[in-house]
Amino acid sequence: MDKFLITGGRPLHGRVVISGAKNAALPALAASLLTDQRVILHNVPRVRDLSTMRSLLEDLGVDSSVTHEPRGNRVEIEARQLLNPVAPYELVKQMRASVLVLGPLVARFGQAKVSLPGGCAIGVRPINLHIKGLEKLGATINFDHGYADVRANGLKGTEYYFDTITVTGTENLMMAATLATGVTVLQNAAREPEVQDLADLLNKMGADIEGAGTPNIRVRGTGKLHGAEHSIIADRIEAGTFLAAGAITGGELTVSQCDPEHLASVLADLEMAGVKVVRGVDDPQTLTVMAGAKLRALDVTTQEYPGFPTDMQAQFMTLMTQAEGSSVITETIFENRFMHALELARMGADITVNGRRAVVRGKTPLSGANIQASDLRASASLVLAGLVAEGETVIDRVYHIDRGYERIEEKLTQVGASIARISESD
Ligand code: EPZ
């Protein structure tokens, strides 16, 4: 397994280009199952989860091809036929987002057999709300040996209220509803930009969706979708992660080709924590974190979009270890998303975790150590810690970070970080 070797203490300076959003590209690839015509996607990030999703589509019998473009990958998919409506345990266990093929398969082919995701590092991750919604649309579900076997003889529009706001649940049901007869209204839907980007793609494919980005999404079934071409939005979490990297190292760092309006809550909290971020005047798709931030402690609570994103919680915790004062970080989305706190404590951070609440007492100097990544965003928070720690940090199991960050060590090196990938074979 690859490791990262980081030598801390170097302020970052320069410009980083933000890649396409992993969490927009994954549902976009799944959406291609809804038509027998070619779907062409641009700005698809070169990260492991997208390779996993392509493998899953190929297992289903769907052709896809990838070509390098200046901005990310161009992925072409043509789901002319379905050989095998099964999303196997081995793939779903690797990547919970595999569940996103469920809605499209049931809507277009009338059947899907998807392994229940089981747990992952950050929580139980059930899909009961996806299943309940498909039942409301007229599907029948059998649970069999850890799989959800979903059948439908055509789906029928309905009204469905999400008991809990779920991003992929909203995406699954929005995709399924595009081929249902009649109108479906999804209430208490997720409002994430990635949900909106998926709706944009589906409408380009001939769907009739209104209200994506609001809590109420209305989908009028159009019976059939056609091919389309679409460019994936920028990754707001990657952008937020690099802004935090600039802030924690005290450098001046610009992130480009990002969508600042998707980062409003993160920018507001960074500002309150003493970080000055300026939006580009001549290029509104850039954000620059100014040097010399004097970090102040700030309480943060994660919330569904447009609130402070859970996917930025770990990165923000690392930042708060360098702020004067105590910060209370409350994680409301997942039940076990503080594993990075234990590794940060080994580097000298003073963090007390109590259930969904963590108290960070700063400012504490961090010293380099051998640490271990546990999940995608926790890995990013450990990289940030290594960048500011005194001495060398070795982060193990960086395959976690490769799932969602494109060549992070190359992008960091370009702006002055001392970070190298050590492959096991080295
Ligand atoms: C999406 O996961 C993202 N993944 C996650 O990003 C992100 O952390 C999460 O949304 C929250 O923003 C993708 O988009 C591929 P949820 P998702 O369903 O959809 C509960 C990353 O780092 N719930 O919104 O799986 C669930 O347990 C990843 O890129 C149910 O109870 O998350 C959780 O507590 C990590 N029943 C809450 O809802 C269900 O049927 C929100 O989960 C579904 C969810």
Boltz pocket constraint, residues with backbone or C-beta under 6 A from the ligand:
constraints:
  - pocket:
      binder: B
      contacts: [[A, 22], [A, 23], [A, 26], [A, 96], [A, 97], [A, 123], [A, 124], [A, 125], [A, 126], [A, 127], [A, 128], [A, 129], [A, 130], [A, 131], [A, 164], [A, 165], [A, 166], [A, 167], [A, 168], [A, 169], [A, 310], [A, 311], [A, 332], [A, 333], [A, 334], [A, 335], [A, 376], [A, 377], [A, 404]]
      max_distance: 6.0
